[in-house]
Amino acid sequence: TVGVMVIPQSMSYGAIAGLPYINGMYSACVPTLIYALFGQSRQLAVGPVAMVSLLVEAGLNGQLGPECTVEDKPQYETCPEEYVGLACLTAAMVGVMQILASVLKLGFLVTFLGHPVISGFTSGAAI
């Protein structure tokens, strides 16, 4: 049942981020396989989520050069290869930051984030 849901869900999350459908499917399969090898928790769900897809699209929108900027057309439609490359670079940078945070044992910083902060972040992303 999970496999039946993950394919259309990951494709739509890729489309929300402005990426081709295949990249959305990779974002569901690759993290799951890597977590199966290196993960520690059986209950943790890994893969794409709507909030991250929205943040990727909002963060990368307008980051490509003027040659990819056309009025009334998003950059991921104008220069799709460059946009996918920028999204992959963003994912790699986030992965490196997560590895560094793990090596430096920075997990204790999560205790400083209260429930209202997390709730506000989730509500703000929904708007």
VEXDREN-2710 file (C-alpha; in Angstrom, 1 decimal):
% VEXDREN-2710
k/r/px/py/pz
1/THR/0.0/0.0/0.0
2/VAL/2.9/2.4/0.6
3/GLY/4.3/1.8/-2.8
4/VAL/0.9/2.6/-4.4
5/MET/0.8/6.0/-2.7
6/VAL/4.5/7.0/-2.9
7/ILE/4.6/7.1/-6.7
8/PRO/1.8/9.6/-7.4
9/GLN/2.6/11.5/-4.3
10/SER/6.3/11.9/-5.1
11/MET/5.5/12.9/-8.7
12/SER/3.2/15.7/-7.4
13/TYR/5.8/16.9/-4.9
14/GLY/8.3/17.1/-7.7
15/ALA/5.8/19.2/-9.7
16/ILE/5.1/21.5/-6.8
17/ALA/8.9/22.1/-6.5
18/GLY/9.0/22.9/-10.3
19/LEU/11.0/19.7/-11.1
20/PRO/10.2/17.0/-13.6
21/TYR/8.2/14.0/-12.4
22/ILE/11.2/11.7/-12.5
23/ASN/13.1/13.9/-10.0
24/GLY/10.1/13.6/-7.6
25/MET/10.3/9.8/-7.9
26/TYR/14.0/9.9/-7.2
27/SER/13.3/12.0/-4.1
28/ALA/11.1/9.3/-2.8
29/CYS/13.3/6.3/-3.6
30/VAL/16.9/7.4/-2.9
31/PRO/16.4/8.7/0.6
32/THR/14.5/5.5/1.6
33/LEU/17.3/3.3/0.3
34/ILE/20.0/5.4/2.0
35/TYR/18.0/5.5/5.3
36/ALA/17.5/1.7/5.1
37/LEU/21.3/1.4/5.2
38/PHE/22.3/4.1/7.7
39/GLY/19.1/5.0/9.6
40/GLN/18.5/4.2/13.3
41/SER/14.8/4.5/13.8
42/ARG/12.1/2.2/12.4
43/GLN/9.3/4.8/12.8
44/LEU/10.9/7.7/11.0
45/ALA/9.4/8.5/7.6
46/VAL/11.8/9.8/5.0
47/GLY/11.1/11.3/1.6
48/PRO/9.5/14.4/0.0
49/VAL/6.9/16.4/1.8
50/ALA/4.7/19.3/0.6
51/MET/6.3/21.9/2.7
52/VAL/9.8/21.2/1.5
53/SER/8.6/21.2/-2.1
54/LEU/7.0/24.6/-1.6
55/LEU/10.1/26.0/0.0
56/VAL/12.4/24.6/-2.8
57/GLU/10.2/26.3/-5.4
58/ALA/10.0/29.6/-3.5
59/GLY/13.7/29.6/-2.8
60/LEU/14.9/28.8/-6.3
61/ASN/12.4/31.0/-8.1
62/GLY/14.3/33.9/-9.6
63/GLN/17.8/32.5/-8.8
64/LEU/18.8/31.8/-12.4
65/GLY/20.2/34.5/-14.6
66/PRO/18.4/37.0/-16.7
67/GLU/18.6/34.7/-19.8
68/CYS/16.1/32.4/-18.0
69/THR/13.8/35.2/-17.0
70/VAL/10.7/35.5/-19.2
71/GLU/7.7/37.6/-18.2
72/ASP/4.7/35.5/-17.0
73/LYS/6.7/32.3/-17.2
74/PRO/8.4/30.5/-14.3
75/GLN/12.1/29.9/-14.6
76/TYR/11.7/26.1/-14.3
77/GLU/9.8/26.2/-17.6
78/THR/12.2/28.5/-19.3
79/CYS/15.5/26.7/-18.3
80/PRO/14.5/23.3/-17.0
81/GLU/18.1/21.8/-17.0
82/GLU/19.6/24.7/-15.1
83/TYR/16.7/24.6/-12.6
84/VAL/17.2/20.9/-11.9
85/GLY/20.9/21.4/-11.5
86/LEU/20.3/24.2/-9.0
87/ALA/17.8/22.0/-7.1
88/CYS/20.3/19.2/-7.0
89/LEU/23.0/21.6/-5.7
90/THR/20.6/22.8/-3.0
91/ALA/19.9/19.3/-2.0
92/ALA/23.6/18.4/-1.8
93/MET/24.3/21.5/0.3
94/VAL/21.5/20.7/2.7
95/GLY/22.8/17.1/3.0
96/VAL/26.3/18.3/3.8
97/MET/24.9/20.7/6.4
98/GLN/23.0/17.8/8.0
99/ILE/26.1/15.6/8.1
100/LEU/28.1/18.4/9.7
101/ALA/25.4/19.0/12.3
102/SER/25.4/15.3/13.1
103/VAL/29.2/15.1/13.4
104/LEU/29.2/18.3/15.6
105/LYS/26.3/16.8/17.7
106/LEU/24.0/19.8/17.2
107/GLY/20.8/17.9/17.8
108/PHE/20.4/19.6/21.2
109/LEU/19.4/22.8/19.4
110/VAL/16.0/21.3/18.6
111/THR/15.1/21.6/22.3
112/PHE/15.1/25.4/21.9
113/LEU/12.3/25.3/19.3
114/GLY/9.0/25.4/21.1
115/HIS/5.7/23.9/19.9
116/PRO/4.4/27.4/19.0
117/VAL/7.4/28.0/16.7
118/ILE/6.9/24.7/14.9
119/SER/3.1/25.2/14.7
120/GLY/3.6/28.7/13.3
121/PHE/6.1/27.5/10.7
122/THR/3.7/24.8/9.6
123/SER/0.8/27.2/9.4
124/GLY/2.8/29.9/7.6
125/ALA/3.9/27.4/5.0
126/ALA/0.3/26.4/4.4
127/ILE/-0.7/30.0/3.6
END
